[in-house]
Amino acid sequence: MPPGSRRPRTYDPARTWGALTAQVDHVRVAVRGLAAERWAAPSGLPGWDVRLLVVHIVRQVAALRMILAEDPAPFGTKVIGLDTWARSTAGIADELDASTRVAAERAATPADVLAALDAEAELLPDLRAAALRADRLTARPFGGMRALDFTVTRLVELVVHSDDLARATGVDVPLDRQALAAVVRLLADALAAKAPGNSVEVRVPPYAAVQCVEGPRHTRGTPPNVVETDPLTWIRLATGRLSWSTALATARVSASGERADLDPYLPVLG
């Protein structure tokens, strides 16, 4: 499909909701089992310990409730898609850091954080109908976004930060299969939007394959430029948790062809 003509991917509402609630439950179980000393350990994110990371996760779940509680965006508001969201998150990074620190002052102990996470999880069933509407536009944080799309963004936050939590603490935080699939696809689509073209095929089996990067387009057979990796490595590359050079050096990604260099386009989320 020529650049610019790619249709936005759609996400099944029921599967999206099932993935969201499953991943929230995985996080709840994981943090409930954290040893006391783990809460003060570095999270792997600049300036944040594990407690701040978990507070941020709580806020990402709470964002669904807070956004849906506001009046919908007025008719005629420009609709922001998931590709744009993925490439715009860096614009509110400072705001998120500041609001997370304020929230952490209120949730001063691990028990407070756990209680806040449980409270948000228990409110989720009441949000289901509104969260899965494709005809309602939320007013924040990036302009008009369909409620269903905003719910999909919560999957990204949950999966990415579940992986952060697991790496920081050594605690197993399972990734719901449907949530993992949605995040891989969203980030692959965002790469294709950031680097439009058909000269490189990026494969993340079994969930996604996209074409990107300007240059000659292949029409049949194996394309001359192919990048392939596993889902978790792709998520870490796309979110800046893993560098392209390190992924290549450790054989976590294979790249063949003179144009199969994604380093100029990574990270995608930001």
C-alpha positions as CSV (number, residue, x, y, z in Angstrom):
1,M,0.0,0.0,0.0
2,P,1.5,3.4,-1.0
3,P,2.7,5.7,1.8
4,G,-0.1,7.8,3.2
5,S,-2.9,5.3,2.2
6,R,-2.5,2.9,5.1
7,R,-5.8,2.5,7.0
8,P,-5.7,3.0,10.7
9,R,-5.8,-0.3,12.6
10,T,-9.0,-1.0,14.6
11,Y,-9.1,-2.7,18.0
12,D,-11.8,-5.1,19.1
13,P,-13.6,-3.5,22.1
14,A,-14.2,-6.6,24.1
15,R,-10.7,-7.9,23.6
16,T,-9.3,-4.6,24.5
17,W,-11.2,-4.4,27.8
18,G,-10.3,-8.0,28.7
19,A,-6.7,-7.2,28.1
20,L,-6.8,-4.1,30.1
21,T,-8.4,-5.6,33.2
22,A,-6.1,-8.7,33.0
23,Q,-3.0,-6.6,32.9
24,V,-4.2,-4.4,35.8
25,D,-4.7,-7.6,37.8
26,H,-1.2,-8.9,36.9
27,V,0.3,-5.6,38.2
28,R,-1.8,-5.8,41.4
29,V,-0.5,-9.3,42.1
30,A,3.1,-8.4,41.3
31,V,3.3,-5.2,43.5
32,R,1.5,-6.9,46.4
33,G,4.3,-9.4,46.6
34,L,7.1,-6.8,46.5
35,A,9.6,-7.0,49.4
36,A,9.9,-3.8,51.4
37,E,13.3,-2.9,50.2
38,R,12.3,-3.2,46.5
39,W,10.1,-0.1,46.7
40,A,13.1,2.1,47.1
41,A,15.2,0.4,44.4
42,P,15.9,2.3,41.1
43,S,13.2,1.7,38.6
44,G,15.4,2.1,35.5
45,L,13.6,5.3,34.6
46,P,15.6,8.5,35.3
47,G,15.0,9.9,38.8
48,W,12.3,7.4,39.7
49,D,12.4,4.6,42.3
50,V,10.0,1.7,42.1
51,R,7.5,3.4,44.3
52,L,7.3,6.3,41.9
53,L,7.0,3.9,39.0
54,V,4.1,2.1,40.6
55,V,2.4,5.4,41.5
56,H,2.7,6.3,37.8
57,I,1.1,3.0,36.8
58,V,-1.8,3.8,39.2
59,R,-2.2,7.2,37.6
60,Q,-2.3,5.7,34.1
61,V,-5.2,3.5,35.2
62,A,-6.8,6.4,36.9
63,A,-6.5,8.5,33.8
64,L,-9.2,6.5,32.1
65,R,-11.6,7.4,34.9
66,M,-10.6,11.1,35.0
67,I,-10.7,11.6,31.2
68,L,-14.1,9.9,30.8
69,A,-15.5,12.0,33.7
70,E,-14.9,15.2,31.6
71,D,-17.3,16.5,29.0
72,P,-16.7,15.1,25.5
73,A,-14.8,17.2,23.0
74,P,-17.2,19.4,21.0
75,F,-18.4,18.4,17.6
76,G,-15.9,19.3,14.9
77,T,-12.8,18.7,17.1
78,K,-9.9,17.2,15.1
79,V,-9.5,13.5,15.9
80,I,-6.1,12.4,17.0
81,G,-5.2,8.8,16.1
82,L,-3.0,6.3,17.9
83,D,-0.1,7.0,15.6
84,T,-0.1,10.6,16.6
85,W,-0.5,9.8,20.3
86,A,2.5,7.5,20.2
87,R,4.7,10.1,18.7
88,S,3.5,12.9,21.0
89,T,3.9,11.5,24.5
90,A,7.3,13.2,24.9
91,G,5.5,16.5,24.9
92,I,3.9,15.9,28.2
93,A,6.8,14.0,29.9
94,D,7.6,16.8,32.3
95,E,3.9,17.2,33.2
96,L,3.7,13.5,33.9
97,D,6.8,13.5,36.0
98,A,5.5,16.5,38.1
99,S,2.0,15.0,38.6
100,T,3.5,11.6,39.5
101,R,5.6,13.2,42.2
102,V,2.6,15.1,43.6
103,A,0.6,11.9,43.7
104,A,3.6,10.1,45.4
105,E,3.5,12.6,48.2
106,R,-0.1,11.6,48.9
107,A,0.7,7.9,48.6
108,A,3.6,8.1,50.9
109,T,3.9,4.4,51.8
110,P,3.7,1.1,49.8
111,A,0.4,0.4,51.6
112,D,-1.0,3.7,50.3
113,V,0.1,2.9,46.8
114,L,-1.4,-0.6,46.9
115,A,-4.7,0.8,48.3
116,A,-4.8,3.4,45.5
117,L,-4.2,0.7,42.8
118,D,-6.9,-1.5,44.3
119,A,-9.4,1.4,44.4
120,E,-8.8,2.2,40.8
121,A,-9.1,-1.4,39.7
122,E,-12.4,-1.8,41.6
123,L,-13.8,1.2,39.7
124,L,-13.0,-0.2,36.2
125,P,-16.2,-2.2,35.7
126,D,-18.2,1.1,35.9
127,L,-16.1,2.6,33.1
128,R,-16.5,-0.2,30.6
129,A,-19.3,1.1,28.5
130,A,-17.9,4.6,28.2
131,A,-14.3,3.4,27.7
132,L,-15.2,1.3,24.6
133,R,-17.1,3.9,22.7
134,A,-15.6,4.8,19.3
135,D,-18.1,7.6,18.8
136,R,-17.2,9.7,21.9
137,L,-14.2,12.1,21.7
138,T,-12.2,12.7,24.8
139,A,-11.1,16.3,25.3
140,R,-7.6,15.6,26.6
141,P,-4.7,15.1,26.6
142,F,-3.9,15.5,22.9
143,G,-7.1,17.0,21.6
144,G,-10.0,14.8,20.4
145,M,-9.3,11.1,20.8
146,R,-11.9,8.3,20.5
147,A,-12.6,6.8,23.9
148,L,-11.8,3.3,22.6
149,D,-8.4,4.6,21.3
150,F,-7.6,6.2,24.6
151,T,-8.4,2.9,26.3
152,V,-5.9,1.2,23.9
153,T,-3.3,3.7,25.1
154,R,-3.8,2.4,28.6
155,L,-2.6,-1.0,27.3
156,V,0.6,0.6,26.1
157,E,1.2,2.2,29.5
158,L,0.4,-1.0,31.4
159,V,2.5,-3.3,29.2
160,V,5.5,-1.0,29.0
161,H,5.6,-0.2,32.7
162,S,4.9,-3.9,33.7
163,D,8.1,-4.7,31.9
164,D,9.8,-1.8,33.6
165,L,8.6,-3.1,37.0
166,A,9.7,-6.7,36.2
167,R,13.2,-5.6,35.2
168,A,13.6,-3.3,38.2
169,T,12.5,-5.8,40.8
170,G,13.1,-9.2,39.4
171,V,9.4,-10.0,40.1
172,D,7.5,-11.8,37.4
173,V,4.9,-9.6,35.9
174,P,3.0,-11.6,33.3
175,L,2.0,-9.8,30.1
176,D,-1.5,-10.5,28.9
177,R,-1.2,-12.0,25.4
178,Q,-3.9,-9.7,23.9
179,A,-2.4,-6.7,25.6
180,L,1.1,-7.6,24.3
181,A,-0.3,-8.0,20.8
182,A,-2.1,-4.7,20.8
183,V,1.0,-2.8,22.0
184,V,3.3,-4.5,19.4
185,R,0.9,-3.6,16.6
186,L,0.3,0.0,17.8
187,L,4.1,0.7,18.0
188,A,4.7,-1.0,14.6
189,D,2.0,1.2,13.0
190,A,3.5,4.2,14.7
191,L,6.9,3.4,13.1
192,A,5.3,3.1,9.7
193,A,3.7,6.5,10.2
194,K,7.0,8.0,11.4
195,A,9.1,6.6,8.6
196,P,6.6,6.1,5.7
197,G,7.7,4.0,2.8
198,N,7.9,0.4,1.5
199,S,11.6,-0.4,1.4
200,V,11.9,-2.1,4.8
201,E,9.7,-4.8,6.2
202,V,9.7,-5.0,10.0
203,R,8.4,-8.3,11.4
204,V,7.5,-8.9,15.0
205,P,6.0,-12.4,14.9
206,P,3.4,-13.5,15.6
207,Y,1.7,-10.1,16.0
208,A,2.8,-7.6,13.4
209,A,4.5,-6.9,10.1
210,V,4.7,-3.4,8.6
211,Q,6.6,-1.7,5.7
212,C,8.4,1.5,6.3
213,V,11.3,3.8,5.2
214,E,11.5,5.5,1.9
215,G,13.2,3.7,-1.0
216,P,12.5,1.1,-3.7
217,R,9.4,-0.9,-3.1
218,H,9.4,-4.7,-3.5
219,T,6.5,-6.3,-5.3
220,R,7.0,-10.0,-4.8
221,G,9.0,-12.5,-2.9
222,T,11.2,-11.7,0.1
223,P,11.9,-8.0,0.4
224,P,15.6,-6.9,0.2
225,N,15.5,-5.2,3.6
226,V,14.1,-7.1,6.5
227,V,14.1,-6.4,10.3
228,E,12.8,-9.1,12.6
229,T,12.6,-9.3,16.4
230,D,10.5,-10.7,19.2
231,P,7.6,-8.8,20.8
232,L,9.3,-7.7,24.0
233,T,12.5,-6.6,22.3
234,W,10.4,-4.6,19.8
235,I,8.6,-2.9,22.7
236,R,11.9,-2.0,24.4
237,L,13.3,-0.7,21.1
238,A,10.2,1.4,20.3
239,T,10.1,2.9,23.8
240,G,13.8,3.7,24.1
241,R,14.5,1.0,26.8
242,L,16.9,-0.7,24.5
243,S,19.2,0.8,21.9
244,W,19.4,-0.4,18.3
245,S,23.1,-1.0,18.6
246,T,22.8,-3.1,21.7
247,A,19.9,-5.1,20.2
248,L,22.1,-5.9,17.1
249,A,25.2,-6.7,19.1
250,T,23.3,-9.2,21.3
251,A,21.4,-10.8,18.4
252,R,18.1,-9.7,19.8
253,V,17.2,-8.3,16.4
254,S,18.2,-9.4,12.9
255,A,18.5,-6.9,10.1
256,S,19.4,-7.7,6.5
257,G,19.7,-5.2,3.6
258,E,21.4,-1.9,3.2
259,R,18.4,0.1,4.3
260,A,17.5,-2.2,7.3
261,D,18.7,0.3,9.9
262,L,16.0,1.6,12.2
263,D,18.3,3.6,14.5
264,P,17.3,7.0,13.0
265,Y,13.6,6.2,13.7
266,L,13.9,4.9,17.2
267,P,12.4,5.3,19.7
268,V,8.9,5.5,18.3
269,L,7.1,6.4,21.5
270,G,8.0,10.0,22.4
